[in-house]
Amino acid sequence: MNSQDMVEKINSIQNRRLKKELEFHLLGKWKNKPIFKNANQLQIIDFDNKKVEFFLKTSTKEVFVSIKINKSYPWRTPTVYLNDMPYDKILHVPPKFLRNIGIYYECMCCESILCHWGLKCDLCNVMDEVRDNLEIRTRIVHYIFCEKWLKKLFKGDAFPHLQKHILTFI
């Protein structure tokens, strides 16, 4: 989509807040910079009055993210999907796994921006959080695989302090 088509498509959006957010991000109207922290990891595919769809690159994969915008945005929370799966499904992680990688939430879902939605929140905050939480999930998977590998390498629980020390680097 060329910039002229993008401008026309943005201008057709009726929700003023959504329109401004897309202008700032896509057209760089905020000090000529995208608002999203790591804009090179994000590729917006499509947007209209009801949704914003993009690919988000993490350190290990590329995820299709769809944010459904309701009519009362920003007063109401948008609905987020990752690869057509509800975003809140990936947030259900046992606290034990979070503590293993040094994160002390009782519940990732309760810490989510979507749980604490307010006017100060915007799509860029959602995009940043999705990327951060996908990275956390990747770290958890790496921790679990490394833990299994170390147990196999050290024949069970031999050298438990060394194993724990190695796992702190994940």
ZIGI-V566228 format. One record per residue. N is the residue number from 1. PHI is phi in whole degrees, 0 to 359 (* if undefined). Layout:
n=N phi=PHI
n=N phi=PHI
This chain:
n=1 phi=*
n=2 phi=281
n=3 phi=295
n=4 phi=293
n=5 phi=297
n=6 phi=297
n=7 phi=298
n=8 phi=297
n=9 phi=294
n=10 phi=296
n=11 phi=295
n=12 phi=281
n=13 phi=286
n=14 phi=272
n=15 phi=288
n=16 phi=298
n=17 phi=296
n=18 phi=299
n=19 phi=300
n=20 phi=297
n=21 phi=298
n=22 phi=291
n=23 phi=300
n=24 phi=299
n=25 phi=283
n=26 phi=281
n=27 phi=261
n=28 phi=65
n=29 phi=281
n=30 phi=257
n=31 phi=53
n=32 phi=57
n=33 phi=228
n=34 phi=291
n=35 phi=280
n=36 phi=300
n=37 phi=308
n=38 phi=241
n=39 phi=299
n=40 phi=290
n=41 phi=265
n=42 phi=230
n=43 phi=229
n=44 phi=286
n=45 phi=264
n=46 phi=207
n=47 phi=202
n=48 phi=200
n=49 phi=293
n=50 phi=248
n=51 phi=201
n=52 phi=228
n=53 phi=238
n=54 phi=205
n=55 phi=261
n=56 phi=239
n=57 phi=266
n=58 phi=250
n=59 phi=293
n=60 phi=238
n=61 phi=203
n=62 phi=243
n=63 phi=240
n=64 phi=273
n=65 phi=244
n=66 phi=236
n=67 phi=248
n=68 phi=272
n=69 phi=259
n=70 phi=271
n=71 phi=298
n=72 phi=263
n=73 phi=298
n=74 phi=266
n=75 phi=288
n=76 phi=241
n=77 phi=293
n=78 phi=287
n=79 phi=256
n=80 phi=245
n=81 phi=234
n=82 phi=245
n=83 phi=49
n=84 phi=65
n=85 phi=248
n=86 phi=303
n=87 phi=302
n=88 phi=295
n=89 phi=293
n=90 phi=282
n=91 phi=275
n=92 phi=275
n=93 phi=235
n=94 phi=302
n=95 phi=304
n=96 phi=302
n=97 phi=292
n=98 phi=295
n=99 phi=298
n=100 phi=302
n=101 phi=256
n=102 phi=87
n=103 phi=247
n=104 phi=248
n=105 phi=273
n=106 phi=278
n=107 phi=206
n=108 phi=295
n=109 phi=296
n=110 phi=290
n=111 phi=270
n=112 phi=291
n=113 phi=297
n=114 phi=289
n=115 phi=281
n=116 phi=248
n=117 phi=295
n=118 phi=202
n=119 phi=298
n=120 phi=288
n=121 phi=274
n=122 phi=215
n=123 phi=297
n=124 phi=295
n=125 phi=298
n=126 phi=297
n=127 phi=299
n=128 phi=297
n=129 phi=295
n=130 phi=302
n=131 phi=299
n=132 phi=298
n=133 phi=289
n=134 phi=294
n=135 phi=294
n=136 phi=298
n=137 phi=299
n=138 phi=297
n=139 phi=298
n=140 phi=297
n=141 phi=298
n=142 phi=299
n=143 phi=299
n=144 phi=297
n=145 phi=295
n=146 phi=295
n=147 phi=298
n=148 phi=295
n=149 phi=296
n=150 phi=295
n=151 phi=297
n=152 phi=290
n=153 phi=296
n=154 phi=264
n=155 phi=55
n=156 phi=93
n=157 phi=260
n=158 phi=292
n=159 phi=55
n=160 phi=298
n=161 phi=292
n=162 phi=295
n=163 phi=298
n=164 phi=296
n=165 phi=296
n=166 phi=296
n=167 phi=291
n=168 phi=292
n=169 phi=277
n=170 phi=271
